[in-house]
């Protein structure tokens, strides 16, 4: 049983407790939170409450979350687009709509299920049963380069390089609007949104340093084709930074317009184009690129 103690912030004054808690626990659905409340596992000042209880700023809320039963994660014969492979690492070109590692609601069909089948017992076990071999991740709706580690030695080395931003990562994207300048840098700290805990946002007070270099490859008709180089790796960094400057990623309905009437659009147009790092065993610098997916190339032609 995991116990979490929360002090209700001012912005949640007079909110229903189930609604307020949903903003703190992005990994849990509101119905699950309501079940916790019904089971007496949510206390305010030591006393159980109902789901319609309205919190006051400063309330102390104690939430007891039962330990999860982790299901068996099984290998699945899912085709992989392999860009490179040796005894230590595997570089794959992740397709759109594929989740990287299992989580609630996605215990099958993930990249982990696929690499478990492909690699057998030759995967790093550092991140446990849910994320074997996974050092970094990209969003379900983002395509492109992703590294998988086969050995713990490789995993530790790449994780250390990631921690000090010593891995080259370039993304390609189509964004809304056009630019006058060809190259610029966005330096704006990113943290959890105070108004919606499921989102990230530029937060100059509590956010962590985030720097993105932007190169405009081509101005299109009302849109732009850009390349972004990451100098940090914050969650949703490119999507948040592009929204921050008024040019959200095309197809991103979380940080951009809810309706985007572009024919052939299937979610956000963001592609992890290049991944470069010192090989975790040989020490030699290696670099990999993933070709733009067909839907992305078709959109570029339509918008040119």
RODO-2510 file (C-alpha; in nm, 4 decimals, decimal comma):
residues 304
     n   res          X          Y          Z
     1     x     0,0000     0,0000     0,0000
     2     x     0,1432     0,3374    -0,1055
     3     x     0,0440     0,6410     0,0993
     4     x     0,0506     0,9902    -0,0523
     5     x    -0,0107     1,3067     0,1489
     6     x    -0,1228     1,6189    -0,0379
     7     x    -0,1788     1,9738     0,0835
     8     x    -0,4544     2,1278    -0,1280
     9     x    -0,3242     2,4376    -0,3150
    10     x    -0,5167     2,7644    -0,3419
    11     x    -0,6241     2,6993    -0,7017
    12     x    -0,8221     2,3904    -0,5945
    13     x    -1,0309     2,5789    -0,3351
    14     x    -1,3924     2,4526    -0,3380
    15     x    -1,3236     2,1805    -0,5981
    16     x    -1,4765     1,8343    -0,5622
    17     x    -1,2154     1,6094    -0,4088
    18     x    -1,2316     1,3532    -0,6915
    19     x    -1,1722     1,6317    -0,9441
    20     x    -0,8887     1,7841    -0,7426
    21     x    -0,7130     1,4480    -0,6991
    22     x    -0,7445     1,3678    -1,0694
    23     x    -0,5098     1,6605    -1,1339
    24     x    -0,2476     1,5189    -0,8977
    25     x    -0,2632     1,1576    -1,0131
    26     x    -0,2403     1,1696    -1,3918
    27     x    -0,1772     0,7943    -1,4024
    28     x    -0,5189     0,7176    -1,2483
    29     x    -0,8632     0,7674    -1,4004
    30     x    -1,1260     0,9682    -1,2165
    31     x    -1,3363     0,6540    -1,1752
    32     x    -1,0416     0,4809    -1,0042
    33     x    -1,0002     0,7770    -0,7692
    34     x    -1,3731     0,7611    -0,6918
    35     x    -1,3309     0,3908    -0,6067
    36     x    -1,0492     0,4778    -0,3647
    37     x    -1,2781     0,7329    -0,2005
    38     x    -1,5663     0,4824    -0,1805
    39     x    -1,3334     0,2248    -0,0233
    40     x    -1,2379     0,4725     0,2497
    41     x    -0,8811     0,5125     0,1257
    42     x    -0,8977     0,8920     0,0929
    43     x    -0,8893     1,0893     0,4179
    44     x    -0,9159     1,4615     0,4816
    45     x    -0,7625     1,5597     0,8153
    46     x    -0,7751     1,1903     0,9102
    47     x    -1,1412     1,1335     0,8244
    48     x    -1,2918     0,9538     0,5212
    49     x    -1,4976     1,1699     0,2833
    50     x    -1,7343     1,1237    -0,0100
    51     x    -1,6523     1,1984    -0,3737
    52     x    -1,8600     1,5176    -0,3694
    53     x    -1,6688     1,6622    -0,0725
    54     x    -1,5378     2,0083    -0,1607
    55     x    -1,1817     2,0724    -0,0529
    56     x    -1,0490     2,3886     0,1038
    57     x    -0,7050     2,5359     0,0409
    58     x    -0,4696     2,3931     0,3001
    59     x    -0,6654     2,0693     0,3541
    60     x    -0,4406     1,7711     0,4242
    61     x    -0,5497     1,4818     0,2045
    62     x    -0,4084     1,1330     0,2618
    63     x    -0,4508     0,8870    -0,0236
    64     x    -0,3733     0,5177     0,0257
    65     x    -0,3153     0,3442    -0,3080
    66     x    -0,3188    -0,0385    -0,3078
    67     x    -0,0156    -0,2109    -0,4549
    68     x    -0,0679    -0,2929    -0,8212
    69     x    -0,0592    -0,6474    -0,9464
    70     x     0,1723    -0,6359    -1,2458
    71     x     0,0435    -0,8631    -1,5215
    72     x     0,2745    -1,0959    -1,7084
    73     x     0,4335    -0,9007    -1,9935
    74     x     0,4617    -1,1443    -2,2815
    75     x     0,6678    -1,1400    -2,6006
    76     x     0,4608    -1,0690    -2,9124
    77     x     0,5543    -1,1275    -3,2735
    78     x     0,5185    -0,7644    -3,3832
    79     x     0,7285    -0,6532    -3,6827
    80     x     1,0067    -0,4070    -3,5983
    81     x     1,1685    -0,1537    -3,8322
    82     x     1,5285    -0,2065    -3,7195
    83     x     1,7760     0,0675    -3,8110
    84     x     2,0759    -0,0947    -3,6392
    85     x     2,1540    -0,3890    -3,4136
    86     x     2,4570    -0,5410    -3,2426
    87     x     2,5186    -0,7423    -2,9246
    88     x     2,4614    -0,4407    -2,6996
    89     x     2,2053    -0,2076    -2,8555
    90     x     1,9072    -0,2065    -3,0881
    91     x     1,7899     0,1067    -3,2719
    92     x     1,4322     0,0945    -3,3973
    93     x     1,2140     0,3260    -3,6015
    94     x     0,8998     0,3400    -3,3867
    95     x     0,5731     0,3687    -3,5792
    96     x     0,2865     0,6018    -3,4927
    97     x     0,0322     0,4793    -3,2362
    98     x     0,2742     0,2330    -3,0739
    99     x     0,3200     0,2750    -2,6976
   100     x     0,6832     0,2286    -2,5890
   101     x     0,6327     0,0331    -2,2670
   102     x     0,3353    -0,1342    -2,0959
   103     x     0,1157     0,0697    -1,8633
   104     x    -0,2446     0,0653    -1,7491
   105     x    -0,4601     0,0070    -2,0553
   106     x    -0,1627    -0,0869    -2,2729
   107     x    -0,0196    -0,4199    -2,1620
   108     x    -0,0004    -0,5651    -2,5128
   109     x     0,1055    -0,4344    -2,8524
   110     x     0,3845    -0,2190    -2,7091
   111     x     0,7425    -0,1794    -2,8258
   112     x     0,8524    -0,3781    -2,5197
   113     x     0,6335    -0,6735    -2,6235
   114     x     0,7916    -0,6578    -2,9681
   115     x     1,1559    -0,6350    -2,8546
   116     x     1,1027    -0,9145    -2,5995
   117     x     1,0036    -1,1405    -2,8876
   118     x     1,2904    -1,0201    -3,1075
   119     x     1,5636    -1,0275    -2,8420
   120     x     1,4510    -1,3153    -2,6215
   121     x     1,6476    -1,3040    -2,2960
   122     x     1,9026    -1,0589    -2,4421
   123     x     1,7594    -0,7420    -2,2887
   124     x     1,8745    -0,5165    -2,0064
   125     x     1,6726    -0,5864    -1,6921
   126     x     1,7499    -0,2568    -1,5171
   127     x     1,3999    -0,1115    -1,5479
   128     x     1,2219    -0,4311    -1,4517
   129     x     0,9402    -0,6269    -1,6114
   130     x     0,7506    -0,3258    -1,7528
   131     x     1,0442    -0,1545    -1,9240
   132     x     1,3218    -0,4041    -2,0002
   133     x     1,5863    -0,2461    -2,2229
   134     x     1,4103     0,0916    -2,2353
   135     x     1,6408     0,3877    -2,1623
   136     x     1,4261     0,6670    -2,3047
   137     x     1,0823     0,6949    -2,4591
   138     x     0,8908     0,8940    -2,7171
   139     x     0,5180     0,9625    -2,7235
   140     x     0,2758     0,7078    -2,8680
   141     x     0,1948     0,9557    -3,1484
   142     x     0,5615     1,0373    -3,2232
   143     x     0,7567     0,8305    -3,4745
   144     x     1,1267     0,7666    -3,5221
   145     x     1,4544     0,6671    -3,3576
   146     x     1,4529     0,4919    -3,0234
   147     x     1,7391     0,3043    -2,8559
   148     x     1,6921    -0,0260    -2,6732
   149     x     1,9683    -0,1783    -2,4586
   150     x     2,0391    -0,5490    -2,4592
   151     x     2,2816    -0,5471    -2,1659
   152     x     2,2872    -0,3778    -1,8260
   153     x     2,6313    -0,2370    -1,9093
   154     x     2,4979    -0,0634    -2,2185
   155     x     2,1911     0,0561    -2,0288
   156     x     2,3943     0,2171    -1,7500
   157     x     2,6236     0,3933    -1,9986
   158     x     2,3429     0,5364    -2,2138
   159     x     2,1399     0,6383    -1,9079
   160     x     2,4426     0,8279    -1,7763
   161     x     2,4849     1,0084    -2,1103
   162     x     2,1153     1,0982    -2,1142
   163     x     2,1410     1,2428    -1,7640
   164     x     2,4104     1,4901    -1,8739
   165     x     2,2488     1,5601    -2,2137
   166     x     2,5365     1,3942    -2,3977
   167     x     2,3160     1,2351    -2,6629
   168     x     2,2374     1,4153    -2,9882
   169     x     1,8642     1,4201    -3,0649
   170     x     1,7070     1,5940    -3,3610
   171     x     1,3354     1,5939    -3,4383
   172     x     1,1465     1,6954    -3,7508
   173     x     0,8045     1,8575    -3,7191
   174     x     0,5406     2,0509    -3,9090
   175     x     0,4159     2,3446    -3,7038
   176     x     0,1361     2,5968    -3,7471
   177     x     0,2425     2,9333    -3,8900
   178     x     0,5537     3,0585    -4,0677
   179     x     0,8783     3,2249    -3,9552
   180     x     1,0871     3,5210    -4,0672
   181     x     1,4086     3,3903    -3,9130
   182     x     1,5743     3,0650    -4,0151
   183     x     1,7434     2,9709    -3,6883
   184     x     1,6620     3,0516    -3,3268
   185     x     1,6759     2,9053    -2,9765
   186     x     1,3932     2,8596    -2,7271
   187     x     1,5157     2,8648    -2,3669
   188     x     1,2203     2,8304    -2,1314
   189     x     1,1913     2,6034    -1,8237
   190     x     0,9312     2,3267    -1,8442
   191     x     0,7345     2,1740    -1,5580
   192     x     0,3985     2,0251    -1,4706
   193     x     0,1097     2,2586    -1,5545
   194     x    -0,0488     2,4133    -1,2462
   195     x    -0,3905     2,4270    -1,4146
   196     x    -0,3911     2,0752    -1,5643
   197     x    -0,1636     1,8163    -1,4048
   198     x    -0,1877     1,5962    -1,7118
   199     x    -0,0029     1,8574    -1,9166
   200     x     0,3374     2,0208    -1,9117
   201     x     0,3901     2,3958    -1,9463
   202     x     0,6540     2,6663    -1,9472
   203     x     0,7033     2,7440    -1,5781
   204     x     0,9640     3,0083    -1,4960
   205     x     0,9236     2,9538    -1,1207
   206     x     0,9167     2,5760    -1,0732
   207     x     1,0098     2,4355    -1,4142
   208     x     1,3383     2,2684    -1,5057
   209     x     1,5780     2,4154    -1,7606
   210     x     1,4806     2,3314    -2,1184
   211     x     1,6580     2,4461    -2,4353
   212     x     1,5544     2,3734    -2,7945
   213     x     1,7365     2,4910    -3,1078
   214     x     1,5023     2,5401    -3,4038
   215     x     1,6014     2,5407    -3,7708
   216     x     1,3354     2,6263    -4,0280
   217     x     1,3794     2,3875    -4,3198
   218     x     1,0888     2,5238    -4,5262
   219     x     0,8033     2,7707    -4,4873
   220     x     0,4852     2,6140    -4,6250
   221     x     0,1364     2,7546    -4,6880
   222     x     0,0460     2,8640    -4,3378
   223     x     0,2749     2,6034    -4,1830
   224     x     0,6481     2,5387    -4,1428
   225     x     0,8689     2,2318    -4,1678
   226     x     1,1288     2,2543    -3,8914
   227     x     1,4106     2,0631    -3,7263
   228     x     1,4486     2,0807    -3,3476
   229     x     1,7675     1,9925    -3,1611
   230     x     1,7206     1,9091    -2,7939
   231     x     1,9720     2,0272    -2,5341
   232     x     1,7591     1,8842    -2,2541
   233     x     1,4967     1,6133    -2,2379
   234     x     1,1883     1,7392    -2,0616
   235     x     0,8540     1,5646    -2,1092
   236     x     0,6745     1,7044    -2,4189
   237     x     0,9541     1,9635    -2,4524
   238     x     0,9198     2,0389    -2,8236
   239     x     0,5404     2,0433    -2,8099
   240     x     0,5397     2,2783    -2,5097
   241     x     0,8100     2,5077    -2,6504
   242     x     0,6378     2,5406    -2,9873
   243     x     0,3080     2,6202    -2,8171
   244     x     0,4906     2,8753    -2,6009
   245     x     0,6049     3,0741    -2,9049
   246     x     0,2656     3,0479    -3,0755
   247     x     0,3516     2,7780    -3,3293
   248     x     0,2089     2,4479    -3,1963
   249     x     0,2916     2,1203    -3,3691
   250     x     0,0405     2,0383    -3,6415
   251     x    -0,1987     1,7680    -3,5213
   252     x    -0,1194     1,8195    -3,1534
   253     x    -0,4647     1,8660    -3,0009
   254     x    -0,3254     1,8720    -2,6442
   255     x    -0,1086     2,1803    -2,6901
   256     x    -0,2643     2,3133    -3,0086
   257     x    -0,6137     2,3742    -3,1526
   258     x    -0,8738     2,1055    -3,0797
   259     x    -0,9815     2,1030    -3,4457
   260     x    -0,7260     2,1002    -3,7246
   261     x    -0,8786     2,0545    -4,0673
   262     x    -0,5891     1,9194    -4,2687
   263     x    -0,6614     1,6203    -4,4897
   264     x    -0,4363     1,3221    -4,4150
   265     x    -0,3585     1,4358    -4,0609
   266     x    -0,3274     1,1469    -3,8153
   267     x    -0,2165     1,3023    -3,4888
   268     x     0,0853     1,5187    -3,4180
   269     x     0,3472     1,5571    -3,6908
   270     x     0,6567     1,4949    -3,4806
   271     x     0,9359     1,2574    -3,5822
   272     x     1,2520     1,1593    -3,3932
   273     x     1,4767     1,1976    -3,6957
   274     x     1,8286     1,1541    -3,5574
   275     x     1,9915     0,9871    -3,2595
   276     x     2,3663     1,0090    -3,1979
   277     x     2,5838     0,8969    -2,9055
   278     x     2,9076     0,7294    -2,8051
   279     x     2,8565     0,3549    -2,8309
   280     x     2,8178     0,2285    -2,4715
   281     x     3,0757    -0,0473    -2,5203
   282     x     3,3157     0,0562    -2,7992
   283     x     3,3120     0,4278    -2,7144
   284     x     3,2896     0,5093    -3,0871
   285     x     3,0463     0,7846    -3,1875
   286     x     2,7515     0,6389    -3,3784
   287     x     2,4600     0,8175    -3,5419
   288     x     2,1299     0,6919    -3,6791
   289     x     1,8505     0,8520    -3,8793
   290     x     1,4946     0,7359    -3,9382
   291     x     1,3260     0,8238    -4,2696
   292     x     1,0157     1,0391    -4,2520
   293     x     0,6993     0,8260    -4,2467
   294     x     0,4837     0,8276    -4,5585
   295     x     0,2023     1,0299    -4,3999
   296     x     0,4520     1,3021    -4,3048
   297     x     0,5980     1,3210    -4,6555
   298     x     0,2474     1,3338    -4,8055
   299     x     0,1570     1,6275    -4,5786
   300     x     0,4705     1,8160    -4,6807
   301     x     0,3700     1,7818    -5,0472
   302     x     0,0124     1,8939    -4,9782
   303     x     0,1182     2,1970    -4,7761
   304     x     0,4050     2,3108    -5,0020
***
